[in-house]
Amino acid sequence: MKTKTSPVESLEWRYATKKFDNTKKISDSDFKEILKTLQLAPSSYGLQPYEFWVIEDETLRTELKERAFNQPQVTDASHLILFLSRTNFAVSDIDKFIELSQQVRDIPDEQAQQYAEMMKGAVLSKSTRDIEEWTSLQTYLAIGQTLKVAAEMGIDASPMEGFEPEKFIEHLKLEKKGLRPLAMIGLGYRSDEDATQHMAKVRKPQHELIKFL
């Protein structure tokens, strides 16, 4: 385990953990901080068109592992989070957001209604395919933030897109819930036997990635 360091040092330290030490568990207090990170993740208009499922049941984790090409991180990580995007978004979703906003910020009715109409025009005018793409992009913002915060906390993470989505959808009965699985993150602590941790990080040089205009 590492101590908390600067954001850049944390990103240098982190890697996609391939082998977890399944005897080491994340403390309840640290995991609550991770969950708070999920709640506070940024999203377009603050609409949060996603859900995060913490998979605690050992049998279910084993079943998901079988549908994720038997990646050991699925069962060996201390905690497993499944990130799901909404496959639809309706007027009622925006109305609920406006209602919550008025409760939290005491927004006048007229101003709230104007904001609601603006969002409905911007979001609900999209095609079904575009809405699915939009919700997916919002979900990936939360995934990225989770990886960053975990590294800053000294918690190892393994982001996984390597699974069979249709089998997840069928097994978890997601179609009726209007949800699509995008990725999982296993969280815990690296095993000393994970050789990947000693590999140099391969990244393009900044001049190829960053342009000043």
C-alpha positions as CSV (number, residue, x, y, z in Angstrom):
1,M,0.0,0.0,0.0
2,K,1.2,3.5,-0.8
3,T,0.8,6.7,1.2
4,K,-1.1,9.6,-0.3
5,T,1.0,11.7,-2.8
6,S,0.5,14.4,-5.4
7,P,-2.0,13.7,-8.2
8,V,0.8,13.3,-10.8
9,E,2.8,11.0,-8.6
10,S,-0.4,8.9,-8.0
11,L,-0.9,8.6,-11.8
12,E,2.7,7.5,-12.2
13,W,2.1,4.9,-9.6
14,R,-1.2,3.5,-10.8
15,Y,-1.5,0.8,-13.5
16,A,-4.3,-1.6,-14.6
17,T,-3.8,-4.2,-11.8
18,K,-3.8,-7.7,-13.2
19,K,-3.4,-9.7,-9.9
20,F,-4.9,-8.6,-6.6
21,D,-3.9,-9.7,-3.2
22,N,-7.3,-11.2,-2.2
23,T,-6.3,-11.2,1.5
24,K,-6.3,-7.4,1.6
25,K,-9.5,-5.5,1.9
26,I,-10.4,-1.8,1.5
27,S,-11.6,-0.3,4.7
28,D,-15.2,0.7,5.1
29,S,-14.2,4.4,5.5
30,D,-12.1,4.4,2.3
31,F,-14.7,2.6,0.3
32,K,-17.3,5.1,1.5
33,E,-15.0,7.8,0.1
34,I,-15.0,6.0,-3.3
35,L,-18.8,5.9,-3.2
36,K,-18.9,9.6,-2.5
37,T,-16.7,10.1,-5.5
38,L,-19.2,8.3,-7.7
39,Q,-22.0,10.5,-6.3
40,L,-20.0,13.7,-7.0
41,A,-18.8,12.7,-10.5
42,P,-19.4,15.4,-13.2
43,S,-22.1,14.8,-15.8
44,S,-23.8,16.9,-18.5
45,Y,-26.3,19.3,-16.8
46,G,-25.7,17.3,-13.7
47,L,-28.3,14.7,-14.9
48,Q,-26.3,11.6,-13.9
49,P,-27.8,9.2,-16.6
50,Y,-26.2,6.1,-15.1
51,E,-26.1,3.7,-12.2
52,F,-23.2,2.1,-10.3
53,W,-23.6,-1.4,-9.0
54,V,-21.4,-2.7,-6.2
55,I,-21.2,-6.4,-6.7
56,E,-20.8,-8.0,-3.3
57,D,-22.3,-11.4,-3.7
58,E,-19.5,-13.9,-4.2
59,T,-21.7,-16.2,-6.3
60,L,-22.7,-13.4,-8.6
61,R,-19.1,-12.3,-8.9
62,T,-18.1,-15.8,-10.0
63,E,-21.0,-15.8,-12.5
64,L,-19.9,-12.5,-13.9
65,K,-16.3,-13.7,-14.1
66,E,-17.4,-16.6,-16.3
67,R,-18.9,-14.0,-18.7
68,A,-15.8,-11.8,-18.5
69,F,-13.3,-14.2,-20.0
70,N,-12.4,-15.5,-16.5
71,Q,-10.4,-12.5,-15.6
72,P,-9.3,-13.1,-12.0
73,Q,-9.7,-9.5,-11.0
74,V,-13.5,-10.0,-11.0
75,T,-13.4,-12.2,-8.0
76,D,-10.0,-11.4,-6.4
77,A,-10.5,-7.6,-6.0
78,S,-11.6,-6.4,-2.7
79,H,-14.5,-4.6,-4.3
80,L,-16.1,-4.7,-7.7
81,I,-18.2,-1.9,-9.3
82,L,-20.2,-2.3,-12.5
83,F,-20.8,0.9,-14.4
84,L,-24.0,1.1,-16.3
85,S,-25.4,3.8,-18.6
86,R,-29.0,4.5,-19.2
87,T,-30.3,3.4,-22.6
88,N,-33.1,5.9,-22.5
89,F,-33.9,9.3,-21.0
90,A,-37.3,10.8,-20.6
91,V,-39.2,13.9,-19.7
92,S,-39.8,12.4,-16.3
93,D,-36.0,12.1,-15.6
94,I,-35.5,15.8,-16.2
95,D,-38.6,16.7,-14.2
96,K,-37.2,14.7,-11.2
97,F,-33.8,16.5,-11.6
98,I,-35.6,19.9,-11.6
99,E,-37.6,19.0,-8.5
100,L,-34.4,17.9,-6.7
101,S,-32.6,21.1,-7.8
102,Q,-35.4,23.2,-6.4
103,Q,-35.2,21.4,-3.1
104,V,-31.4,21.9,-2.9
105,R,-31.1,25.4,-4.3
106,D,-34.5,26.9,-3.7
107,I,-34.8,27.9,-7.4
108,P,-38.0,29.9,-8.3
109,D,-40.6,28.0,-10.3
110,E,-40.3,30.2,-13.4
111,Q,-36.5,29.9,-13.5
112,A,-36.7,26.1,-12.9
113,Q,-39.2,25.7,-15.7
114,Q,-37.0,27.6,-18.2
115,Y,-34.1,25.4,-17.2
116,A,-36.2,22.3,-17.7
117,E,-37.4,23.3,-21.1
118,M,-33.8,24.1,-22.2
119,M,-32.6,20.7,-21.1
120,K,-35.5,18.9,-22.7
121,G,-34.8,20.6,-26.0
122,A,-31.1,19.8,-25.8
123,V,-31.3,16.2,-24.6
124,L,-34.6,14.8,-25.7
125,S,-34.3,16.1,-29.3
126,K,-31.5,13.5,-29.8
127,S,-32.1,10.2,-31.5
128,T,-32.2,7.1,-29.4
129,R,-28.8,6.2,-30.6
130,D,-27.4,9.6,-29.8
131,I,-28.9,9.5,-26.3
132,E,-27.2,6.1,-25.7
133,E,-23.9,7.6,-26.8
134,W,-24.4,10.6,-24.6
135,T,-25.2,8.6,-21.5
136,S,-22.2,6.4,-22.2
137,L,-19.9,9.4,-22.4
138,Q,-21.2,10.7,-19.1
139,T,-20.6,7.3,-17.5
140,Y,-17.0,7.2,-18.7
141,L,-16.5,10.6,-16.9
142,A,-17.3,8.8,-13.6
143,I,-15.1,5.9,-14.5
144,G,-12.1,8.2,-15.1
145,Q,-12.7,10.1,-11.9
146,T,-12.9,6.8,-9.9
147,L,-9.5,5.6,-11.3
148,K,-7.9,9.0,-10.4
149,V,-9.3,9.2,-6.9
150,A,-8.5,5.6,-6.1
151,A,-4.8,6.2,-7.1
152,E,-4.7,9.3,-4.9
153,M,-6.0,7.1,-2.0
154,G,-3.4,4.4,-2.7
155,I,-6.0,1.9,-3.9
156,D,-5.2,-0.2,-6.9
157,A,-7.8,-0.5,-9.7
158,S,-8.4,-2.7,-12.7
159,P,-10.7,-1.2,-15.3
160,M,-12.3,-3.9,-17.4
161,E,-14.3,-3.6,-20.6
162,G,-13.4,-7.2,-21.4
163,F,-16.7,-9.0,-20.9
164,E,-19.6,-10.1,-23.0
165,P,-22.2,-7.3,-22.7
166,E,-25.2,-9.3,-24.0
167,K,-24.5,-12.1,-21.5
168,F,-24.4,-9.5,-18.7
169,I,-27.6,-7.9,-19.9
170,E,-29.3,-11.3,-19.9
171,H,-27.9,-12.5,-16.6
172,L,-28.6,-9.3,-14.7
173,K,-32.0,-8.7,-16.5
174,L,-30.8,-5.2,-17.6
175,E,-32.9,-4.8,-20.7
176,K,-36.0,-4.3,-18.6
177,K,-34.2,-1.8,-16.4
178,G,-33.1,0.3,-19.4
179,L,-29.4,-0.1,-18.5
180,R,-26.3,-1.1,-20.5
181,P,-23.1,-2.4,-18.8
182,L,-20.0,-0.4,-20.0
183,A,-17.2,-1.4,-17.7
184,M,-16.2,-2.8,-14.4
185,I,-13.6,-1.6,-12.0
186,G,-12.0,-4.0,-9.5
187,L,-10.6,-2.2,-6.5
188,G,-8.1,-3.5,-3.9
189,Y,-4.4,-3.9,-3.4
190,R,-1.9,-5.3,-5.9
191,S,-0.3,-8.7,-5.3
192,D,3.5,-8.8,-4.9
193,E,3.3,-11.4,-7.7
194,D,1.8,-9.1,-10.2
195,A,4.7,-8.5,-12.6
196,T,2.8,-5.8,-14.5
197,Q,3.4,-3.3,-11.7
198,H,7.1,-3.3,-12.6
199,M,6.6,-2.5,-16.2
200,A,7.5,1.0,-17.5
201,K,4.5,3.1,-18.3
202,V,4.1,3.6,-22.1
203,R,2.7,6.9,-23.1
204,K,3.1,9.2,-26.1
205,P,5.4,12.2,-25.5
206,Q,3.5,15.4,-24.6
207,H,4.4,17.2,-27.8
208,E,2.4,14.6,-29.8
209,L,-0.6,14.9,-27.5
210,I,-0.8,18.5,-26.4
211,K,-1.0,21.4,-28.8
212,F,-0.8,25.1,-28.0
213,L,-2.7,27.4,-30.4
